[in-house]
Amino acid sequence: MAIVRLHPSMAIVVRTLITNLLSRCPAEWRPTWAAAYVALTAAVFAFLDALDALLCLAYAFIDGVLEDSPAACCCRRRRSPADADDEEGVSDTLFLRRSFCRDALLRLVGAAAASVRRFVKSRSGGGAPEKKGTAPPPPRWSDCGCDACTAWQRKTAGAGDDDNDGGERRPLLLHSVVVHDPRPAHDKAADADAMEEEEHPAAAAVFIHGFTSSSAFWTETVFPQLNRQRRLLAVDLLGFGASPKPSDCAYTLRDHVSAIERTAMGPLQNPSSFHLVAHSMGCIVALALAAKHPDRVKSLTLIAPPYFRGEGRPVAEKKLWPPLQFGAAVMTWYEHIGRTVCFLVCKHHRLWEALLLGVCNLLPATTASRTGRLLRDLTRHTHRSAWRTMHNVVCGGARAVERSLDALAPVPVRVVHGGGDRVVPVECARELKSRLPRAELRVLDGCDHRTVVFGREKEFAGELRAFWEGSEKNTEVM
């Protein structure tokens, strides 16, 4: 856990040093420092505007050469009436990433871009739409094509591709990890009579991870601590982990909810009732799923929910400091720079994992396992899946969350948040509590966005069991 906590500690130290330095500067220097910071910020983001515009042109040309059906970017796209009416579809933030410098540069390369589009259109046969019912398109050239990352294609290929014209495309099912009573056979036999006498078997539980994470967030931490008589299911969200990563998907909130329904509703031992547990961005998906099936959800546990109240559009502000804010601004405002980062990291994830494995082997076993899992999850997605999900779910999910809360009155809700969370402010949990007066809120001082679960797995599992059992008893009484 030392490695996991190193970055926040360093950030605190650096911030303290800078604050002390500025406090000791003569008062007349401070306006100069502030002006210099504003000028530097403007210069850096103007450079990024130019770089992203050039990358837009470069990727349009390369996609046209290397792909049969290149996916269009959002640089020049304008919001359509259909988008405006679709509250669970494309986010407003995709149309608000405008800047004077960026638009001017895009106009300068407009002629070249038009030539590229004409080339792409001629190569794709006039831009005819792909026939429905065919297999999903392969990953983009900038995404990883290893066996692990393309296994989903073999599962979703047309069932009749070898026998008829364009067989039906099989539905995209998420990769999931299911645990159900893995006790030794003699233990099961000993409890057989007790299980037969149980009139109300324990409801199943579905776990949803957060952004750039996977089902391992739950299966390698909380699952070993939970009751083995309850069916547990953790999914990799669409576009993350080992789940499908289609290049023709918009990764809207509706897409994620539908994928969980297809995957989780069928295999559950008792699909008529289940508990939901979610972390970070997964909370938005869980709220939408619970609002759609309030009669099936026994309880809802939200860990560090990114709830931004009202109709505001949480596009990251362009700032150089702190580093987390700068990284969020780059990934929010610059589609093609983000794609380049993904190309360097995610496409070559096997190389990075091999290099990092050697480093992790030098760490204590527990720390090495958790650090390796975090680093692996950061590379098991594509830029399209991560960038679209971030915009359409995290940034654009405010209206859908507001609507979801109105349908959750009968569902027991528990909110847990770290008091030291610098990724999702603790104020988000308090705002959510104000919208759900009957919800239980617990703020854990000294915990951040991940240590709200990591490092306290046994305690967290005990809290889950108590909440689940209480929710089930209350349901039986009602």
C-alpha positions, -999 to 999 in steps of 0.1 A, spaced: 0 0 0 30 23 3 32 27 -35 -6 34 -37 -3 62 -11 30 77 -25 15 100 -50 -10 118 -27 18 122 -1 41 137 -27 14 160 -39 8 173 -4 45 179 2 49 197 -31 18 218 -26 30 227 10 64 238 -3 49 260 -31 25 275 -6 53 283 18 74 297 -10 46 320 -22 38 331 14 74 343 19 75 362 -14 71 400 -11 35 410 -14 43 431 -45 56 400 -63 24 380 -59 4 397 -87 34 390 -110 35 354 -100 -3 351 -107 0 368 -141 29 345 -150 8 314 -140 -21 326 -161 2 333 -191 19 299 -188 -15 282 -186 -27 299 -217 5 291 -236 4 254 -226 -32 249 -236 -28 269 -268 0 244 -277 -22 215 -268 -50 230 -290 -25 231 -319 -12 196 -313 -47 182 -311 -58 199 -343 -28 184 -361 -34 150 -346 -70 152 -358 -58 155 -394 -31 128 -390 -55 103 -375 -82 110 -401 -57 101 -428 -42 71 -411 -77 57 -402 -87 62 -438 -58 41 -450 -58 14 -424 -95 9 -415 -125 -2 -436 -150 19 -416 -131 46 -398 -149 61 -368 -155 99 -370 -141 121 -343 -161 148 -324 -140 178 -334 -164 193 -359 -196 176 -348 -225 198 -338 -253 187 -314 -283 174 -332 -320 176 -320 -319 138 -315 -289 142 -292 -305 170 -273 -336 149 -266 -316 118 -255 -308 122 -218 -289 89 -216 -271 93 -249 -243 115 -261 -231 141 -236 -233 179 -240 -197 180 -231 -187 166 -264 -200 198 -280 -186 222 -255 -149 216 -261 -145 246 -283 -117 271 -282 -107 300 -304 -73 287 -311 -85 252 -318 -113 263 -342 -89 287 -361 -64 258 -366 -92 235 -378 -103 261 -403 -67 264 -415 -64 227 -422 -100 225 -435 -89 220 -471 -66 192 -462 -92 176 -440 -117 178 -468 -93 159 -491 -88 133 -464 -126 129 -461 -129 125 -498 -102 98 -498 -118 80 -469 -153 81 -486 -139 67 -518 -120 40 -500 -151 29 -480 -173 26 -511 -192 59 -507 -197 56 -470 -224 30 -472 -236 20 -438 -226 -14 -425 -253 -40 -427 -271 -49 -395 -266 -84 -382 -229 -86 -392 -201 -92 -367 -189 -61 -349 -159 -43 -366 -124 -52 -354 -104 -30 -331 -89 1 -345 -52 -1 -357 -43 20 -326 -59 -5 -302 -43 -37 -290 -49 -68 -311 -36 -95 -288 -56 -127 -281 -68 -114 -247 -81 -81 -262 -98 -96 -292 -113 -127 -276 -147 -110 -274 -148 -109 -312 -150 -147 -315 -179 -147 -290 -199 -121 -309 -192 -132 -344 -223 -141 -365 -236 -175 -356 -243 -183 -392 -213 -166 -408 -202 -199 -423 -236 -210 -435 -255 -180 -447 -252 -144 -457 -242 -123 -427 -254 -143 -397 -270 -126 -367 -247 -107 -345 -247 -123 -310 -254 -98 -282 -224 -83 -264 -220 -100 -231 -197 -86 -205 -168 -105 -190 -180 -115 -155 -167 -133 -124 -192 -154 -106 -187 -169 -71 -213 -192 -56 -207 -213 -25 -172 -225 -34 -169 -245 -2 -155 -281 -1 -180 -308 -9 -181 -321 27 -190 -287 40 -219 -284 15 -232 -318 26 -231 -309 62 -252 -278 55 -276 -294 30 -305 -298 55 -301 -262 66 -302 -250 31 -333 -269 23 -351 -254 53 -342 -219 42 -374 -204 28 -357 -171 16 -323 -178 1 -298 -150 3 -302 -126 -26 -274 -123 -51 -251 -93 -53 -238 -75 -84 -206 -55 -82 -197 -27 -106 -162 -11 -108 -152 25 -116 -133 43 -143 -103 25 -158 -108 -4 -135 -121 -39 -137 -140 -67 -118 -106 -74 -101 -113 -43 -80 -139 -65 -62 -129 -101 -68 -93 -98 -54 -103 -77 -24 -138 -80 -11 -150 -113 -25 -127 -135 -4 -142 -118 27 -179 -123 19 -204 -150 28 -198 -180 4 -235 -189 5 -245 -158 -14 -240 -156 -52 -216 -129 -61 -211 -115 -96 -186 -88 -107 -186 -75 -143 -161 -57 -164 -179 -27 -178 -183 -24 -216 -149 -14 -230 -129 -22 -199 -110 -52 -185 -118 -84 -205 -152 -72 -218 -159 -64 -254 -145 -31 -268 -164 -24 -300 -152 5 -321 -187 13 -333 -201 19 -298 -209 53 -283 -205 39 -247 -235 59 -234 -251 52 -201 -278 32 -218 -252 10 -235 -236 2 -202 -269 -5 -184 -281 -27 -213 -248 -47 -213 -252 -54 -176 -288 -65 -180 -278 -89 -207 -250 -103 -187 -262 -102 -151 -299 -107 -152 -297 -142 -168 -270 -160 -148 -282 -148 -114 -295 -175 -91 -325 -154 -82 -329 -127 -109 -360 -113 -92 -338 -98 -64 -302 -87 -60 -280 -62 -42 -260 -36 -61 -225 -24 -50 -206 1 -71 -175 23 -69 -169 57 -84 -182 60 -120 -199 26 -115 -222 44 -91 -238 63 -120 -244 30 -139 -257 14 -107 -282 42 -101 -295 40 -136 -298 2 -133 -316 4 -99 -340 30 -112 -349 8 -141 -355 -22 -118 -364 -8 -84 -386 -39 -76 -356 -62 -81 -329 -43 -62 -328 -52 -26 -302 -26 -17 -278 -1 -33 -243 5 -19 -225 35 -35 -187 40 -28 -174 74 -37 -202 84 -60 -194 113 -85 -227 131 -80 -227 166 -95 -261 181 -87 -282 200 -111 -278 207 -148 -242 218 -146 -217 204 -171 -186 191 -152 -160 197 -179 -126 198 -162 -112 233 -159 -80 240 -178 -54 242 -150 -18 232 -148 -19 225 -110 -25 202 -93 -12 174 -117 -45 154 -114 -64 185 -125 -41 190 -155 -44 153 -165 -82 155 -162 -83 186 -184 -61 170 -211 -82 139 -213 -115 159 -212 -107 185 -238 -84 168 -262 -97 137 -280 -67 130 -302 -41 136 -275 -60 112 -253 -60 87 -282 -23 91 -285 -18 84 -248 -39 53 -252 -19 42 -282 14 45 -263 1 28 -232 -28 5 -240 -18 -9 -274 15 -20 -260 2 -31 -226 19 -64 -228 53 -47 -229 45 -24 -200 31 -52 -180 62 -73 -185 84 -44 -175 63 -35 -144 62 -72 -134 99 -71 -127 94 -40 -105 65 -55 -87 85 -86 -79 108 -64 -57 78 -53 -36 61 -72 -7 37 -98 -20 5 -79 -10 17 -46 -23 29 -62 -55 -4 -79 -62 -25 -47 -57 0 -25 -76 1 -49 -105 -37 -50 -106 -40 -13 -107 -15 -9 -134 -30 -37 -155 -65 -21 -153 -51 12 -165 -41 -4 -198 -71 -28 -204 -93 -4 -223 -93 16 -256 -93 53 -260 -127 53 -275 -142 32 -247 -125 53 -219 -130 88 -235 -166 82 -246 -175 66 -212 -159 95 -194 -180 120 -213 -213 102 -217 -214 87 -182 -193 108 -158 -197 142 -174 -231 137 -190 -248 116 -164 -261 144 -142 -296 145 -157 -299 107 -158 -288 105 -121 -314 132 -111 -341 111 -128 -328 79 -112 -330 93 -77 -367 99 -80 -373 62 -86 -352 50 -57 -375 59 -28 -383 22 -19 -347 10 -22 -323 11 8 -293 31 0 -259 33 17 -232 58 7 -196 55 18 -170 81 10 -134 88 20 -129 120 38 -95 125 20 -108 117 -15 -92 141 -40 -107 124 -71 -143 127 -61 -149 154 -35 -167 142 -4 -193 170 -10 -207 148 -38 -217 122 -12 -233 149 10 -252 163 -19 -265 128 -27 -275 123 9 -295 156 7 -314 141 -23 -320 108 -6 -329 117 31 -334 80 40 -300 70 27 -273 61 52 -240 81 48 -207 72 62 -176 94 57 -143 77 65 -116 101 77 -82 93 65 -94 73 34 -90 84 -2 -107 73 -34 -93 37 -33 -84 31 3 -121 35 11 -120 -2 1 -83 -12 -1 -67 -19 32 -100 -24 50 -115 -52 30 -126 -73 60 -143 -44 77 -159 -34 44 -172 -69 38 -187 -70 73 -205 -37 67 -219 -51 34 -232 -82 51 -249 -63 79 -265 -39 54 -277 -67 31 -292 -87 59 -309 -57 73 -323 -48 39 -336 -83 34 -353 -84 68 -370 -50 62 -382 -63 28 -397 -94 44 -415 -73 70 -430 -51 43 
